[in-house]
Amino acid sequence: MIVGFAALTAAAAVLALGLAALVERGVVAVGLAVALVVVPCLLATAGLAPWPLAVTPAAGFAITQSVPTFAHVDVDRSLRGGYYPLPPWAGLTVTCGYAALALGVAITACRRKGRPGAAVS
């Protein structure tokens, strides 16, 4: 779980880096990254909307799930009980996908603008 949370933190940092390159303002990019990762988790924890934990970068919090899910066990599968809508590695994959997308779009945008710091092939 510790290594998974470290991977989630790294993916969130790469997401913030990609957003910072796109937005060109660090404070706004950090705010967007927090909004995309933390706010959906808070909404799901409050019981307002659990579905963002499956489609937003907050899905990576599933890596902290320590309770395995079994189809034949009848329990309350809620976030308060420690159950997430996605399996742990699938949730982390969603977060890494968002981070890779943001970084890829940022690299493409930097190359098109011809910034001096951008790598040109």
C-alpha positions as CSV (number, residue, x, y, z in Angstrom):
1,M,0.0,0.0,0.0
2,I,2.9,2.4,0.8
3,V,4.5,1.8,-2.7
4,G,1.1,2.3,-4.3
5,F,0.5,5.6,-2.5
6,A,3.9,6.7,-3.6
7,A,3.1,5.9,-7.2
8,L,-0.2,7.8,-6.9
9,T,1.7,10.8,-5.5
10,A,4.2,10.6,-8.4
11,A,1.4,10.3,-11.0
12,A,-0.3,13.3,-9.5
13,A,2.9,15.3,-9.6
14,V,3.4,14.4,-13.3
15,L,-0.3,15.5,-13.9
16,A,0.5,18.8,-12.2
17,L,3.6,19.2,-14.3
18,G,1.7,18.6,-17.5
19,L,-1.0,21.0,-16.5
20,A,1.6,23.6,-15.5
21,A,3.1,23.4,-19.0
22,L,-0.3,23.8,-20.6
23,V,-1.6,26.6,-18.4
24,E,1.8,28.4,-18.0
25,R,0.9,29.4,-14.5
26,G,2.1,27.1,-11.7
27,V,-0.5,28.2,-9.1
28,V,-3.4,27.6,-11.5
29,A,-1.9,24.2,-12.4
30,V,-1.6,23.1,-8.8
31,G,-5.1,24.2,-8.2
32,L,-6.4,22.2,-11.2
33,A,-4.4,19.1,-10.1
34,V,-5.8,19.4,-6.6
35,A,-9.3,19.8,-8.0
36,L,-8.9,16.8,-10.2
37,V,-7.4,14.5,-7.6
38,V,-8.6,15.5,-4.2
39,V,-12.0,17.1,-4.7
40,P,-13.7,14.0,-6.3
41,C,-12.3,11.9,-3.4
42,L,-13.8,14.3,-0.9
43,L,-17.2,14.2,-2.7
44,A,-17.2,10.4,-2.7
45,T,-16.2,10.2,1.0
46,A,-19.0,12.5,1.9
47,G,-21.4,10.2,0.0
48,L,-22.4,12.8,-2.5
49,A,-21.1,11.3,-5.7
50,P,-19.1,8.0,-5.7
51,W,-18.8,7.7,-9.6
52,P,-15.9,10.3,-9.9
53,L,-13.7,7.7,-8.3
54,A,-13.9,5.7,-11.4
55,V,-13.5,8.3,-14.1
56,T,-11.3,11.1,-12.7
57,P,-7.6,11.0,-11.7
58,A,-8.9,10.5,-8.1
59,A,-9.5,6.8,-9.2
60,G,-5.9,6.3,-8.1
61,F,-6.9,6.3,-4.5
62,A,-8.1,2.8,-5.1
63,I,-4.5,1.7,-4.6
64,T,-5.0,2.4,-0.9
65,Q,-7.7,-0.2,-0.7
66,S,-6.6,-2.9,1.7
67,V,-9.9,-4.8,1.9
68,P,-10.2,-7.4,-0.9
69,T,-13.5,-7.7,-2.6
70,F,-15.1,-11.0,-3.0
71,A,-18.3,-11.6,-5.1
72,H,-19.6,-14.3,-2.7
73,V,-19.3,-12.1,0.5
74,D,-22.3,-10.0,1.2
75,V,-21.0,-6.7,2.7
76,D,-21.7,-3.1,2.3
77,R,-19.4,-2.1,-0.5
78,S,-19.1,1.6,0.3
79,L,-16.2,4.0,0.4
80,R,-16.6,4.3,4.2
81,G,-16.1,0.5,4.4
82,G,-12.9,0.7,2.5
83,Y,-14.2,-0.4,-0.9
84,Y,-13.5,1.6,-4.0
85,P,-15.4,1.3,-7.4
86,L,-12.2,0.1,-9.2
87,P,-9.6,-2.6,-8.4
88,P,-6.4,-1.0,-6.9
89,W,-4.2,-1.3,-10.0
90,A,-7.0,-0.2,-12.4
91,G,-7.5,3.0,-10.4
92,L,-3.8,3.8,-10.5
93,T,-3.8,3.1,-14.2
94,V,-6.6,5.7,-14.7
95,T,-4.5,8.3,-12.8
96,C,-1.4,7.4,-14.8
97,G,-3.4,7.7,-18.0
98,Y,-4.5,11.2,-17.2
99,A,-0.9,12.1,-16.2
100,A,0.5,10.7,-19.5
101,L,-2.2,12.5,-21.5
102,A,-1.5,15.8,-19.8
103,L,2.2,15.5,-20.3
104,G,1.9,14.4,-23.9
105,V,-0.4,17.3,-24.8
106,A,1.9,19.7,-23.0
107,I,4.9,18.4,-24.9
108,T,3.1,18.7,-28.2
109,A,1.9,22.2,-27.4
110,C,5.5,23.3,-26.4
111,R,6.9,21.9,-29.7
112,R,4.2,23.7,-31.7
113,K,4.9,27.0,-30.0
114,G,8.6,26.6,-30.5
115,R,9.6,27.5,-27.0
116,P,13.3,27.6,-26.3
117,G,13.0,25.0,-23.5
118,A,11.1,22.5,-25.6
119,A,13.0,19.6,-27.1
120,V,12.9,19.8,-30.9
121,S,13.6,16.8,-33.0
